[in-house]
């Protein structure tokens, strides 16, 4: 599978997303962290060009450079919500770590650094994060709660892709999160 943790991340593509890009993160070999790979595959089946990457920090810049908008799909471990809960986050919702070594930078720190050196990186970033239960078991199956959230995550991305952003007066994120675990 393209973008597997054992291979190179998907090559960035510019989709017809009004200059935006969908970036799904994770590791398809690690239990709930495989969410990004599964969502990227489902989005492609729906006709949306999505990039899957197991990378982090500065290594993500190649995947996002040149995009005006960025929709990120990933798992999160907050411990504040049950597994399968969908969180919709923006830059203001993520605490940046100042003074971190370059190899420990998160997405927003990497974007800020890229802007400082004049790279064209997204100014609008939306993160769709699913509360995970297990992001450590190599070769483990995705937990049922996280797997059950996949259709809602795909739907949320599709609504965000269909909108032209916050300035269009629409509320494409309505119902995207936070919402509890999907029920079967």
Biotite code that builds the C-alpha atoms (Angstrom):
import biotite.structure as struc

atoms = struc.array([
    struc.Atom([0.000, 0.000, 0.000], chain_id="A", res_id=1, res_name="UNK", atom_name="CA", element="C"),
    struc.Atom([1.327, 3.431, -0.890], chain_id="A", res_id=2, res_name="UNK", atom_name="CA", element="C"),
    struc.Atom([2.339, 5.460, 2.104], chain_id="A", res_id=3, res_name="UNK", atom_name="CA", element="C"),
    struc.Atom([2.882, 2.518, 4.402], chain_id="A", res_id=4, res_name="UNK", atom_name="CA", element="C"),
    struc.Atom([5.197, 2.994, 7.341], chain_id="A", res_id=5, res_name="UNK", atom_name="CA", element="C"),
    struc.Atom([7.636, 0.617, 5.654], chain_id="A", res_id=6, res_name="UNK", atom_name="CA", element="C"),
    struc.Atom([7.727, 2.728, 2.469], chain_id="A", res_id=7, res_name="UNK", atom_name="CA", element="C"),
    struc.Atom([7.822, 6.373, 1.502], chain_id="A", res_id=8, res_name="UNK", atom_name="CA", element="C"),
    struc.Atom([4.930, 8.671, 2.432], chain_id="A", res_id=9, res_name="UNK", atom_name="CA", element="C"),
    struc.Atom([2.530, 9.501, -0.380], chain_id="A", res_id=10, res_name="UNK", atom_name="CA", element="C"),
    struc.Atom([3.733, 12.207, -2.720], chain_id="A", res_id=11, res_name="UNK", atom_name="CA", element="C"),
    struc.Atom([1.862, 15.480, -2.174], chain_id="A", res_id=12, res_name="UNK", atom_name="CA", element="C"),
    struc.Atom([-0.798, 16.315, -4.704], chain_id="A", res_id=13, res_name="UNK", atom_name="CA", element="C"),
    struc.Atom([-2.753, 19.479, -5.237], chain_id="A", res_id=14, res_name="UNK", atom_name="CA", element="C"),
    struc.Atom([-6.376, 18.472, -5.274], chain_id="A", res_id=15, res_name="UNK", atom_name="CA", element="C"),
    struc.Atom([-9.277, 20.589, -6.434], chain_id="A", res_id=16, res_name="UNK", atom_name="CA", element="C"),
    struc.Atom([-9.810, 21.774, -2.856], chain_id="A", res_id=17, res_name="UNK", atom_name="CA", element="C"),
    struc.Atom([-9.588, 25.481, -3.500], chain_id="A", res_id=18, res_name="UNK", atom_name="CA", element="C"),
    struc.Atom([-5.828, 25.349, -3.008], chain_id="A", res_id=19, res_name="UNK", atom_name="CA", element="C"),
    struc.Atom([-6.202, 23.022, -0.039], chain_id="A", res_id=20, res_name="UNK", atom_name="CA", element="C"),
    struc.Atom([-4.852, 19.638, 0.866], chain_id="A", res_id=21, res_name="UNK", atom_name="CA", element="C"),
    struc.Atom([-6.000, 16.701, 2.983], chain_id="A", res_id=22, res_name="UNK", atom_name="CA", element="C"),
    struc.Atom([-3.198, 15.152, 5.033], chain_id="A", res_id=23, res_name="UNK", atom_name="CA", element="C"),
    struc.Atom([-3.864, 11.935, 6.945], chain_id="A", res_id=24, res_name="UNK", atom_name="CA", element="C"),
    struc.Atom([-1.225, 11.034, 9.524], chain_id="A", res_id=25, res_name="UNK", atom_name="CA", element="C"),
    struc.Atom([-0.378, 7.864, 11.379], chain_id="A", res_id=26, res_name="UNK", atom_name="CA", element="C"),
    struc.Atom([1.260, 4.481, 11.182], chain_id="A", res_id=27, res_name="UNK", atom_name="CA", element="C"),
    struc.Atom([-0.719, 1.737, 9.508], chain_id="A", res_id=28, res_name="UNK", atom_name="CA", element="C"),
    struc.Atom([1.164, -0.904, 11.497], chain_id="A", res_id=29, res_name="UNK", atom_name="CA", element="C"),
    struc.Atom([0.110, 0.419, 14.927], chain_id="A", res_id=30, res_name="UNK", atom_name="CA", element="C"),
    struc.Atom([-3.430, -0.305, 16.185], chain_id="A", res_id=31, res_name="UNK", atom_name="CA", element="C"),
    struc.Atom([-5.485, 2.943, 16.342], chain_id="A", res_id=32, res_name="UNK", atom_name="CA", element="C"),
    struc.Atom([-2.709, 4.964, 14.691], chain_id="A", res_id=33, res_name="UNK", atom_name="CA", element="C"),
    struc.Atom([-3.699, 3.231, 11.430], chain_id="A", res_id=34, res_name="UNK", atom_name="CA", element="C"),
    struc.Atom([-6.725, 5.559, 11.285], chain_id="A", res_id=35, res_name="UNK", atom_name="CA", element="C"),
    struc.Atom([-4.975, 8.006, 8.933], chain_id="A", res_id=36, res_name="UNK", atom_name="CA", element="C"),
    struc.Atom([-4.138, 5.340, 6.351], chain_id="A", res_id=37, res_name="UNK", atom_name="CA", element="C"),
    struc.Atom([-7.688, 3.954, 6.384], chain_id="A", res_id=38, res_name="UNK", atom_name="CA", element="C"),
    struc.Atom([-9.311, 7.401, 6.121], chain_id="A", res_id=39, res_name="UNK", atom_name="CA", element="C"),
    struc.Atom([-6.973, 8.402, 3.248], chain_id="A", res_id=40, res_name="UNK", atom_name="CA", element="C"),
    struc.Atom([-7.950, 5.242, 1.347], chain_id="A", res_id=41, res_name="UNK", atom_name="CA", element="C"),
    struc.Atom([-11.677, 5.883, 1.905], chain_id="A", res_id=42, res_name="UNK", atom_name="CA", element="C"),
    struc.Atom([-11.321, 9.505, 0.802], chain_id="A", res_id=43, res_name="UNK", atom_name="CA", element="C"),
    struc.Atom([-9.588, 8.402, -2.395], chain_id="A", res_id=44, res_name="UNK", atom_name="CA", element="C"),
    struc.Atom([-12.476, 5.991, -3.045], chain_id="A", res_id=45, res_name="UNK", atom_name="CA", element="C"),
    struc.Atom([-14.788, 9.015, -2.701], chain_id="A", res_id=46, res_name="UNK", atom_name="CA", element="C"),
    struc.Atom([-12.717, 10.942, -5.266], chain_id="A", res_id=47, res_name="UNK", atom_name="CA", element="C"),
    struc.Atom([-10.795, 13.160, -2.836], chain_id="A", res_id=48, res_name="UNK", atom_name="CA", element="C"),
    struc.Atom([-7.043, 13.348, -3.245], chain_id="A", res_id=49, res_name="UNK", atom_name="CA", element="C"),
    struc.Atom([-5.638, 12.707, 0.215], chain_id="A", res_id=50, res_name="UNK", atom_name="CA", element="C"),
    struc.Atom([-2.009, 12.395, 1.256], chain_id="A", res_id=51, res_name="UNK", atom_name="CA", element="C"),
    struc.Atom([-1.120, 9.745, 3.844], chain_id="A", res_id=52, res_name="UNK", atom_name="CA", element="C"),
    struc.Atom([2.120, 10.208, 5.758], chain_id="A", res_id=53, res_name="UNK", atom_name="CA", element="C"),
    struc.Atom([3.746, 8.484, 8.725], chain_id="A", res_id=54, res_name="UNK", atom_name="CA", element="C"),
    struc.Atom([6.011, 11.545, 9.083], chain_id="A", res_id=55, res_name="UNK", atom_name="CA", element="C"),
    struc.Atom([5.960, 14.269, 11.761], chain_id="A", res_id=56, res_name="UNK", atom_name="CA", element="C"),
    struc.Atom([7.279, 17.787, 12.350], chain_id="A", res_id=57, res_name="UNK", atom_name="CA", element="C"),
    struc.Atom([9.593, 19.259, 9.728], chain_id="A", res_id=58, res_name="UNK", atom_name="CA", element="C"),
    struc.Atom([9.240, 16.119, 7.609], chain_id="A", res_id=59, res_name="UNK", atom_name="CA", element="C"),
    struc.Atom([5.620, 17.135, 6.898], chain_id="A", res_id=60, res_name="UNK", atom_name="CA", element="C"),
    struc.Atom([6.591, 20.353, 5.139], chain_id="A", res_id=61, res_name="UNK", atom_name="CA", element="C"),
    struc.Atom([7.045, 18.653, 1.756], chain_id="A", res_id=62, res_name="UNK", atom_name="CA", element="C"),
    struc.Atom([3.476, 17.366, 2.035], chain_id="A", res_id=63, res_name="UNK", atom_name="CA", element="C"),
    struc.Atom([1.918, 20.751, 2.848], chain_id="A", res_id=64, res_name="UNK", atom_name="CA", element="C"),
    struc.Atom([4.064, 23.319, 1.037], chain_id="A", res_id=65, res_name="UNK", atom_name="CA", element="C"),
    struc.Atom([2.060, 25.264, -1.528], chain_id="A", res_id=66, res_name="UNK", atom_name="CA", element="C"),
    struc.Atom([-1.351, 24.522, 0.005], chain_id="A", res_id=67, res_name="UNK", atom_name="CA", element="C"),
    struc.Atom([-3.491, 27.421, 1.217], chain_id="A", res_id=68, res_name="UNK", atom_name="CA", element="C"),
    struc.Atom([-5.756, 25.267, 3.411], chain_id="A", res_id=69, res_name="UNK", atom_name="CA", element="C"),
    struc.Atom([-4.908, 22.077, 5.251], chain_id="A", res_id=70, res_name="UNK", atom_name="CA", element="C"),
    struc.Atom([-7.225, 19.448, 6.676], chain_id="A", res_id=71, res_name="UNK", atom_name="CA", element="C"),
    struc.Atom([-5.349, 17.010, 8.917], chain_id="A", res_id=72, res_name="UNK", atom_name="CA", element="C"),
    struc.Atom([-6.705, 13.656, 10.103], chain_id="A", res_id=73, res_name="UNK", atom_name="CA", element="C"),
    struc.Atom([-4.940, 11.962, 13.008], chain_id="A", res_id=74, res_name="UNK", atom_name="CA", element="C"),
    struc.Atom([-5.456, 10.187, 16.302], chain_id="A", res_id=75, res_name="UNK", atom_name="CA", element="C"),
    struc.Atom([-5.026, 11.891, 19.650], chain_id="A", res_id=76, res_name="UNK", atom_name="CA", element="C"),
    struc.Atom([-4.594, 10.682, 23.224], chain_id="A", res_id=77, res_name="UNK", atom_name="CA", element="C"),
    struc.Atom([-5.996, 13.310, 25.591], chain_id="A", res_id=78, res_name="UNK", atom_name="CA", element="C"),
    struc.Atom([-7.515, 10.994, 28.168], chain_id="A", res_id=79, res_name="UNK", atom_name="CA", element="C"),
    struc.Atom([-10.305, 13.578, 28.463], chain_id="A", res_id=80, res_name="UNK", atom_name="CA", element="C"),
    struc.Atom([-12.787, 11.777, 26.201], chain_id="A", res_id=81, res_name="UNK", atom_name="CA", element="C"),
    struc.Atom([-13.723, 8.188, 25.444], chain_id="A", res_id=82, res_name="UNK", atom_name="CA", element="C"),
    struc.Atom([-11.985, 6.411, 22.542], chain_id="A", res_id=83, res_name="UNK", atom_name="CA", element="C"),
    struc.Atom([-13.705, 7.140, 19.242], chain_id="A", res_id=84, res_name="UNK", atom_name="CA", element="C"),
    struc.Atom([-14.587, 10.730, 20.183], chain_id="A", res_id=85, res_name="UNK", atom_name="CA", element="C"),
    struc.Atom([-14.006, 13.105, 17.275], chain_id="A", res_id=86, res_name="UNK", atom_name="CA", element="C"),
    struc.Atom([-12.309, 16.417, 18.086], chain_id="A", res_id=87, res_name="UNK", atom_name="CA", element="C"),
    struc.Atom([-12.278, 19.312, 15.620], chain_id="A", res_id=88, res_name="UNK", atom_name="CA", element="C"),
    struc.Atom([-9.243, 21.473, 16.377], chain_id="A", res_id=89, res_name="UNK", atom_name="CA", element="C"),
    struc.Atom([-7.615, 24.598, 15.027], chain_id="A", res_id=90, res_name="UNK", atom_name="CA", element="C"),
    struc.Atom([-4.273, 26.254, 15.659], chain_id="A", res_id=91, res_name="UNK", atom_name="CA", element="C"),
    struc.Atom([-5.621, 27.965, 18.786], chain_id="A", res_id=92, res_name="UNK", atom_name="CA", element="C"),
    struc.Atom([-6.571, 24.618, 20.298], chain_id="A", res_id=93, res_name="UNK", atom_name="CA", element="C"),
    struc.Atom([-3.065, 23.175, 20.159], chain_id="A", res_id=94, res_name="UNK", atom_name="CA", element="C"),
    struc.Atom([-0.420, 24.209, 22.664], chain_id="A", res_id=95, res_name="UNK", atom_name="CA", element="C"),
    struc.Atom([2.836, 24.861, 20.863], chain_id="A", res_id=96, res_name="UNK", atom_name="CA", element="C"),
    struc.Atom([6.033, 23.748, 22.537], chain_id="A", res_id=97, res_name="UNK", atom_name="CA", element="C"),
    struc.Atom([8.571, 26.548, 22.566], chain_id="A", res_id=98, res_name="UNK", atom_name="CA", element="C"),
    struc.Atom([12.241, 25.782, 22.827], chain_id="A", res_id=99, res_name="UNK", atom_name="CA", element="C"),
    struc.Atom([11.841, 22.196, 21.614], chain_id="A", res_id=100, res_name="UNK", atom_name="CA", element="C"),
    struc.Atom([14.718, 20.704, 19.626], chain_id="A", res_id=101, res_name="UNK", atom_name="CA", element="C"),
    struc.Atom([14.086, 20.688, 15.866], chain_id="A", res_id=102, res_name="UNK", atom_name="CA", element="C"),
    struc.Atom([13.571, 16.919, 15.805], chain_id="A", res_id=103, res_name="UNK", atom_name="CA", element="C"),
    struc.Atom([10.703, 17.251, 18.327], chain_id="A", res_id=104, res_name="UNK", atom_name="CA", element="C"),
    struc.Atom([8.650, 19.869, 16.495], chain_id="A", res_id=105, res_name="UNK", atom_name="CA", element="C"),
    struc.Atom([4.938, 19.340, 16.005], chain_id="A", res_id=106, res_name="UNK", atom_name="CA", element="C"),
    struc.Atom([2.936, 20.370, 12.954], chain_id="A", res_id=107, res_name="UNK", atom_name="CA", element="C"),
    struc.Atom([2.189, 23.916, 14.110], chain_id="A", res_id=108, res_name="UNK", atom_name="CA", element="C"),
    struc.Atom([5.783, 24.550, 15.211], chain_id="A", res_id=109, res_name="UNK", atom_name="CA", element="C"),
    struc.Atom([7.002, 23.296, 11.824], chain_id="A", res_id=110, res_name="UNK", atom_name="CA", element="C"),
    struc.Atom([4.507, 25.554, 10.011], chain_id="A", res_id=111, res_name="UNK", atom_name="CA", element="C"),
    struc.Atom([5.582, 28.569, 12.091], chain_id="A", res_id=112, res_name="UNK", atom_name="CA", element="C"),
    struc.Atom([9.249, 27.897, 11.338], chain_id="A", res_id=113, res_name="UNK", atom_name="CA", element="C"),
    struc.Atom([8.470, 27.452, 7.634], chain_id="A", res_id=114, res_name="UNK", atom_name="CA", element="C"),
    struc.Atom([6.685, 30.817, 7.582], chain_id="A", res_id=115, res_name="UNK", atom_name="CA", element="C"),
    struc.Atom([9.711, 32.451, 9.252], chain_id="A", res_id=116, res_name="UNK", atom_name="CA", element="C"),
    struc.Atom([11.958, 31.273, 6.416], chain_id="A", res_id=117, res_name="UNK", atom_name="CA", element="C"),
    struc.Atom([9.453, 32.268, 3.724], chain_id="A", res_id=118, res_name="UNK", atom_name="CA", element="C"),
    struc.Atom([7.987, 28.926, 2.669], chain_id="A", res_id=119, res_name="UNK", atom_name="CA", element="C"),
    struc.Atom([4.444, 28.896, 1.290], chain_id="A", res_id=120, res_name="UNK", atom_name="CA", element="C"),
    struc.Atom([2.584, 26.824, 3.874], chain_id="A", res_id=121, res_name="UNK", atom_name="CA", element="C"),
    struc.Atom([-1.119, 26.737, 4.783], chain_id="A", res_id=122, res_name="UNK", atom_name="CA", element="C"),
    struc.Atom([-2.539, 29.651, 6.731], chain_id="A", res_id=123, res_name="UNK", atom_name="CA", element="C"),
    struc.Atom([-5.728, 27.755, 7.568], chain_id="A", res_id=124, res_name="UNK", atom_name="CA", element="C"),
    struc.Atom([-5.355, 24.408, 9.357], chain_id="A", res_id=125, res_name="UNK", atom_name="CA", element="C"),
    struc.Atom([-8.162, 22.221, 10.658], chain_id="A", res_id=126, res_name="UNK", atom_name="CA", element="C"),
    struc.Atom([-7.395, 19.006, 12.522], chain_id="A", res_id=127, res_name="UNK", atom_name="CA", element="C"),
    struc.Atom([-9.895, 16.189, 12.788], chain_id="A", res_id=128, res_name="UNK", atom_name="CA", element="C"),
    struc.Atom([-8.526, 14.100, 15.647], chain_id="A", res_id=129, res_name="UNK", atom_name="CA", element="C"),
    struc.Atom([-10.045, 10.868, 16.908], chain_id="A", res_id=130, res_name="UNK", atom_name="CA", element="C"),
    struc.Atom([-9.489, 9.943, 20.539], chain_id="A", res_id=131, res_name="UNK", atom_name="CA", element="C"),
    struc.Atom([-7.481, 6.722, 20.463], chain_id="A", res_id=132, res_name="UNK", atom_name="CA", element="C"),
    struc.Atom([-7.264, 3.868, 22.921], chain_id="A", res_id=133, res_name="UNK", atom_name="CA", element="C"),
    struc.Atom([-4.150, 2.099, 21.638], chain_id="A", res_id=134, res_name="UNK", atom_name="CA", element="C"),
    struc.Atom([-1.334, 3.768, 19.718], chain_id="A", res_id=135, res_name="UNK", atom_name="CA", element="C"),
    struc.Atom([1.400, 1.413, 20.876], chain_id="A", res_id=136, res_name="UNK", atom_name="CA", element="C"),
    struc.Atom([0.508, -2.133, 19.788], chain_id="A", res_id=137, res_name="UNK", atom_name="CA", element="C"),
    struc.Atom([2.505, -2.951, 16.670], chain_id="A", res_id=138, res_name="UNK", atom_name="CA", element="C"),
    struc.Atom([0.511, -5.288, 14.457], chain_id="A", res_id=139, res_name="UNK", atom_name="CA", element="C"),
    struc.Atom([-2.570, -4.782, 16.602], chain_id="A", res_id=140, res_name="UNK", atom_name="CA", element="C"),
    struc.Atom([-6.022, -4.248, 15.193], chain_id="A", res_id=141, res_name="UNK", atom_name="CA", element="C"),
    struc.Atom([-7.713, -0.876, 15.403], chain_id="A", res_id=142, res_name="UNK", atom_name="CA", element="C"),
    struc.Atom([-9.969, -0.740, 18.461], chain_id="A", res_id=143, res_name="UNK", atom_name="CA", element="C"),
    struc.Atom([-13.722, -0.985, 17.730], chain_id="A", res_id=144, res_name="UNK", atom_name="CA", element="C"),
    struc.Atom([-14.467, 2.555, 18.976], chain_id="A", res_id=145, res_name="UNK", atom_name="CA", element="C"),
    struc.Atom([-11.881, 4.159, 16.688], chain_id="A", res_id=146, res_name="UNK", atom_name="CA", element="C"),
    struc.Atom([-12.867, 1.977, 13.735], chain_id="A", res_id=147, res_name="UNK", atom_name="CA", element="C"),
    struc.Atom([-16.518, 2.958, 14.260], chain_id="A", res_id=148, res_name="UNK", atom_name="CA", element="C"),
    struc.Atom([-15.562, 6.651, 13.986], chain_id="A", res_id=149, res_name="UNK", atom_name="CA", element="C"),
    struc.Atom([-14.129, 6.285, 10.462], chain_id="A", res_id=150, res_name="UNK", atom_name="CA", element="C"),
    struc.Atom([-17.374, 6.982, 8.517], chain_id="A", res_id=151, res_name="UNK", atom_name="CA", element="C"),
    struc.Atom([-18.018, 10.155, 10.550], chain_id="A", res_id=152, res_name="UNK", atom_name="CA", element="C"),
    struc.Atom([-14.428, 11.328, 10.000], chain_id="A", res_id=153, res_name="UNK", atom_name="CA", element="C"),
    struc.Atom([-14.711, 10.742, 6.248], chain_id="A", res_id=154, res_name="UNK", atom_name="CA", element="C"),
    struc.Atom([-18.035, 12.624, 6.206], chain_id="A", res_id=155, res_name="UNK", atom_name="CA", element="C"),
    struc.Atom([-16.483, 15.522, 8.127], chain_id="A", res_id=156, res_name="UNK", atom_name="CA", element="C"),
    struc.Atom([-13.567, 15.753, 5.680], chain_id="A", res_id=157, res_name="UNK", atom_name="CA", element="C"),
    struc.Atom([-15.967, 15.655, 2.724], chain_id="A", res_id=158, res_name="UNK", atom_name="CA", element="C"),
    struc.Atom([-17.978, 18.544, 4.195], chain_id="A", res_id=159, res_name="UNK", atom_name="CA", element="C"),
    struc.Atom([-14.829, 20.572, 4.856], chain_id="A", res_id=160, res_name="UNK", atom_name="CA", element="C"),
    struc.Atom([-13.520, 19.876, 1.343], chain_id="A", res_id=161, res_name="UNK", atom_name="CA", element="C"),
    struc.Atom([-16.846, 20.947, -0.191], chain_id="A", res_id=162, res_name="UNK", atom_name="CA", element="C"),
    struc.Atom([-16.697, 24.306, 1.596], chain_id="A", res_id=163, res_name="UNK", atom_name="CA", element="C"),
    struc.Atom([-14.353, 27.060, 0.569], chain_id="A", res_id=164, res_name="UNK", atom_name="CA", element="C"),
    struc.Atom([-13.447, 27.796, 4.170], chain_id="A", res_id=165, res_name="UNK", atom_name="CA", element="C"),
    struc.Atom([-14.776, 29.847, 7.056], chain_id="A", res_id=166, res_name="UNK", atom_name="CA", element="C"),
    struc.Atom([-15.233, 32.961, 4.941], chain_id="A", res_id=167, res_name="UNK", atom_name="CA", element="C"),
    struc.Atom([-17.909, 31.337, 2.779], chain_id="A", res_id=168, res_name="UNK", atom_name="CA", element="C"),
    struc.Atom([-20.505, 31.706, 5.549], chain_id="A", res_id=169, res_name="UNK", atom_name="CA", element="C"),
    struc.Atom([-21.170, 27.986, 5.713], chain_id="A", res_id=170, res_name="UNK", atom_name="CA", element="C"),
    struc.Atom([-20.611, 25.795, 8.730], chain_id="A", res_id=171, res_name="UNK", atom_name="CA", element="C"),
    struc.Atom([-19.201, 22.618, 7.167], chain_id="A", res_id=172, res_name="UNK", atom_name="CA", element="C"),
    struc.Atom([-17.786, 21.512, 10.496], chain_id="A", res_id=173, res_name="UNK", atom_name="CA", element="C"),
    struc.Atom([-21.192, 21.352, 12.182], chain_id="A", res_id=174, res_name="UNK", atom_name="CA", element="C"),
    struc.Atom([-21.495, 17.877, 13.592], chain_id="A", res_id=175, res_name="UNK", atom_name="CA", element="C"),
    struc.Atom([-17.804, 17.092, 13.028], chain_id="A", res_id=176, res_name="UNK", atom_name="CA", element="C"),
    struc.Atom([-16.790, 17.316, 16.652], chain_id="A", res_id=177, res_name="UNK", atom_name="CA", element="C"),
    struc.Atom([-16.477, 17.084, 19.442], chain_id="A", res_id=178, res_name="UNK", atom_name="CA", element="C"),
    struc.Atom([-18.776, 14.150, 19.362], chain_id="A", res_id=179, res_name="UNK", atom_name="CA", element="C"),
    struc.Atom([-18.811, 10.984, 21.338], chain_id="A", res_id=180, res_name="UNK", atom_name="CA", element="C"),
    struc.Atom([-17.854, 7.575, 20.077], chain_id="A", res_id=181, res_name="UNK", atom_name="CA", element="C"),
    struc.Atom([-19.818, 6.266, 17.125], chain_id="A", res_id=182, res_name="UNK", atom_name="CA", element="C"),
    struc.Atom([-22.374, 3.651, 18.042], chain_id="A", res_id=183, res_name="UNK", atom_name="CA", element="C"),
    struc.Atom([-22.904, 0.522, 15.997], chain_id="A", res_id=184, res_name="UNK", atom_name="CA", element="C"),
])
